[in-house]
Amino acid sequence: MTIIISLLLLASLLPHLTFTARVNVGIVNGREAKPHSRPYMVSLQKNREHICGGFLISDQLVLTAAHCRNGKEILTVVVGAHDLRNSKSSDRIDVLSYKPHPDYIFNPYRNDIMLLKLQEKVELNNVKWISLPKKGEDMGTNTVCSVAGWGGQTINGLPTNRLMEANVYIMNNKECSNRWGTRVAVKFYHIHPAFESESLLNDIMLLQLHIKVKKSKKVNWISIPKKDKDIKANAKCSVAGWGKKNTSGTASAKLMEVDVTIIDKKACQKYWRKTYSTSRMVCAGGRGGFCQGDSGGPLVCNKVAVGVVSFNEKNNCDSPTLPNVYTRISTFLPWIRCIFGGVKQELD
């Protein structure tokens, strides 16, 4: 915990950028920095293309994010630049050694920090290093800080050539945790062995997490059916997710939910014909439903997850002529128990 808090403090205290093809982060709603007003800023480059930011903490050390280097990539550092198009070859320095944190984890990010030792010491012209926080130093909530970089200015935007900056404020840990939730790495992926990617038959997967989650007001698990049985037609259920709100829209930042009604399985088969399996699928309709990005979410009836969001009419979330289709969980109870034999008692 101490390491995580220290890294969060460092990230908030020191202006820097983490922009890579792996993680799209840039300066949004900012402004162009005054040329050379941040002489500690460096551009990490691969094949002479900007991939990440970093900052000098001495005449030979650069601090950056561990995720900025993938495997054995050879990176170079450009120092003293404002407009990357005008950087000189003399401003480009090779990296002598890479020191990612020994406990760095990629998914989810933990201890995402790395030290680079440069091949040579920098010359103090338009270049200067920045101080680090003292041990135990903390930033008060709502303290105004700043961040800078050459990353994209919009979602999926291309990197900018000129250094951009923006003011930000420090959030307290509780607020930050509430907004981000708890990230847990996946240990094992169990895709149903009979899954068919074209027909989406047996469209179900079990994920085993690296750690057990703790129950709280915001985290809990849901019951699944105890035995294989049909869901009665006209039953009132619900579905939730962060997917698109309409066909041409974007994913929702907030969890959305909608009430749906179970449709008779014979009617579903009439709608979907050979695509629909009465024993392995269930369908529902109503004034709303799911869209792209909602896949994998639960169909909930009487506080029990009876289905998994699977597929609907292609490119028509707004007013589908065909009902939404879910994988019928109760059919797969033997498979679920086989995968997690130790969990069997909890399922019964």
N, C-alpha and C positions, 0 to 999 in steps of 0.2 A: 504493500500500500504506500509506504514511504517513497519508493522509487517512482510509482505512478504519479503521486502528488508532486514530486520534485520535477518530473518531466512536464507536467501540466503547467507548473509555475514557470519553467524555463521557456516553454512555448509561448506563454502569454507575455513574458517580460521582453523577449528578444524578437525584433522584427525579422521574419524570414519567410521563405516560401517552400511549400512542398507540392510540386506539380510534376506528375509523371503520367505515362500512358496507363499506369496501373491505378493511380488515384488522381482524379481530375479535380485539382484545387487551384484556384486563381484569385486575383484581386478583383472583387465585384463591388460596384458602386464606389469606386475610389477615384483617384486623380493621378496624373503623372507626377512623379517625384521631381523635386528640383535636382538638376544634374549634379551628381557626385555629393549629394547631401547625406547619402548613406554609404560611406566609403568602405564599410565592412561587408557589404553585399557581394556575393559571388554567384555566378551562373555555373551549375554543374551541367556538363555537356557530354553527349555520346555521339560520336561521328560528327562533331561540330554543330549539333543541334541541342537546344536547351531542353532539359528534361526535369530539372529540379533547381531549387534555390539552396543557398547555404550562407553562412557568415563566418568571417574570420574572428577567431578568439585569441590569436597570437600571430606572429609574423610567419608561421608555418603550419598552423592548425586551422581547419575548417570544421564547423559543427553543422550537421544536416540530419535528415531523417534516414533511418536504416532502410526504409522501403525504397529509397531512391536508387539503390543498386540491386540488380537482379542477378544473383549468381556470381559469375566471374567477369562481369562487364568491365571494360577499361574506360574510365571516365577522365575527363580533363576539367580544369577549373579556369574560368575567366574572371579576372579581378579588375577592379577599377573601371567597370563599364557602366554606362547609362543606357545608350542605344546599342544593342548587341550587334547591329549591322556595322557599326563603326569600330568594333573592338579590334585591336591590333594583335598580331601574332605574339608580340612580346608580353601581352596581357594573359596569355594562355599558359597554364602551368600543369604539368603532369602530376598525377597522384602517386606518391611513393607507397603509401599503405592505407588500407581500409580497416577501421576498427568498429564494426557494429556492436551494439550492446550484446553481451553473451546470452542474455535472457530475452532477446528480441523475438517476438512472435508475429507472424504475418497476418494470421486470421484467427481471432480478431487482433488488431494492433495492440501490442504491449511492448513497452520499453523501446519505442520507435525512435531511436537516436543513434547517430554514428559520427565518429571522429575520422577526419581525413588528414593525413600528414602529407604536405606538399613536397615535391621533388626539390624545391628550392625556396628560400625565404623571399617574401614579397618586398618590393621597394616602396618606401613611403612617399608616394606622389599623390595620386587620387585614391590611395589605399590606406586603410586604417582598421584596426580590429576593435571590437566592442567588448565591454566588460560582462562578466557573468554574475548572477546573483550570489550573495553570500549564503553560506550554509544556514538553513532554517528560515531564510527570508521569505516572506509571504506577501501576496498582493491582496489588498482589500477589495471586496466586492464593489463593482461599478467604477473601479479605477480605469481611466482612459489610457489605452496603449495604442500601438500602431503595428501594422503588418505590411510587408512590401514584397514584391516579386514580379517576375516576367510571365506569370501564368495567364491563362485565358480569363477574359473579363465577363464571359457568359457561360452558361452550361454547355459543355462540349465545344467551347470556343477554342480557337488556336492561340498559342502563346503570343504575347505582345513583344515587340522589339524593344520598347522603352520601359524602364522601371516604373511600376505603378505602386501606389501606397493607399492605405485607408486606415481610418481610426476605428478601433474596436474597444469594447469594454469587457472587464473581467466579470464572469458569472461565478456564483458560488457553486460548490461541488454538487449540492442537492439539485439546484436548477438544471445544471448541466446533465446530471444523471437522469433527471426526469425527461429531458428532451431526447437524449440518445438511447435511453433504455439500457439493458444489460446485454452485452455481446458475448456469445458463447461459441467456441469453435466446435465444429462437427468432427467426431471421431470416426464414425463409420456411416457409409451410405448403403442402404439395402433396397435396391430397386427390385420390384417383383420380377422373378425369372421369366414369366410369360408375358411381360409388358410388350405391347406392339405399338411402335411409335407412329405408324400411319393411321391405324384405326383407333388408337388410344384405349384399346382393351387392356384391362388389368393396370390401369393408370394409377399406381399407388407406390409409395416409397416410404421407408422408415429411416429416420436419422437418429443415430445415437450420439449424444453430446459428450464432450470431453469431461464435463463436470456435471454434477447434479444441481438443478436449479432449486432455489429455496422459495417456498411459498411466502407470499406477501399480499398486500392489498392490490398490487399491480401484476403479480405473477401467480398463476395457478394452472393446473391442468384440467382437462375436461374429460368426462366419462365417454366411453364408446359402448356400443351395444354389447350385451352379455351373450347373446346368441343370435343365430342367423334367422331373421324374420323380416317380413315385408313392412314397409312404412305405408300406412293407410293413405289412400288418395284423399285430397282436400285437407290434409294435416297442415297446420300453420307452422312454418319454420322461418329461419333467418340465415343470411350469409353475410360475411364481413370481409373487408380487405382494404389494401392501400392501392388498388389498381386504378385504371382509368375510370373517369365518371361518364365518359361517352366515347364513341368510336375514335373520334379525331382528337381527343383530349390527351392530357398528360396524367401521370400517376398522381394520386392524392397524397399530400403530406400528412393528412390526418386519417385515422381509421374510420371507414365508412361502413354502414350496415343497411340492410334492406330486408323487409319481410317478403317471403315467397310462399307459394302453395304447392304441395306435392301433387303431381299429375299421375293419373292412373297409368300403370306400366304398359297396358295394351295401347293406350292412346299415344304414349311416348314412342312405342315401336312403330306405330302408324306414321308418326311425324318423321322419325329418323330412319325407319326401315332397317336395312341390314346393319347399319352403323350401331344400332342400339342393342344391348344385351339386357334382357329383363332380369337375369339372375345376378349380373355384376354391376349394373348401373341403376341410378334413380334420377328422375328428372323433375324439375320444378319450374313454375312460371309465376306470372303476376305483373305488376306495373313496373317492376325493376328486376335486376339480376346482377350477374357478375360481368367483368370485362377483362381485357388484357392486364396482367399484373396481379389478378386475384387467384390465379391457379394455386392449388394446394391448400387453400383455406377450407374451413369446415362448414358443412351444411348442418345447422343445429336445430334439433326438434326436441322440445321439452328438456332442454339443458343437456342433451346428449348429442355428440357428433355422430351423425348417421351417414354422412357423405363427404367426399373430398372434391373440391372444385376441379372439373376436368375440361370440358369443352362446350362451346356454343356455336351459333351461326357465325361463320367467318365474316369479319369486317362489318358486323351489324349488332353492336351492343345496345344501340338506342331504342329500337323498336323491333326486336327479333320476331320472325315469323315461326321460329322453332324454339321449343323450350330449352333451358339450360340443362346440361347433363353433368351428373356427379358420379364418382366411383362409389359404389355401395359398400360401406365398411364391413358390415356384418358378414358378407360373403368371404372376407379375407381373414376372419378371426383365427382359423387354424394356422395360416401363414404367419400372422403377427405373433402368435404364441410360440411358433417354431423358432422364429428369429430371436425372440427374447424369452427363452424358457423361464428364466428367473423372474420374469415380470408376470407370469401366468396368474399367480394368486391375486395380484393387484387388478387384473382384468376381470376376474370372476366375481 
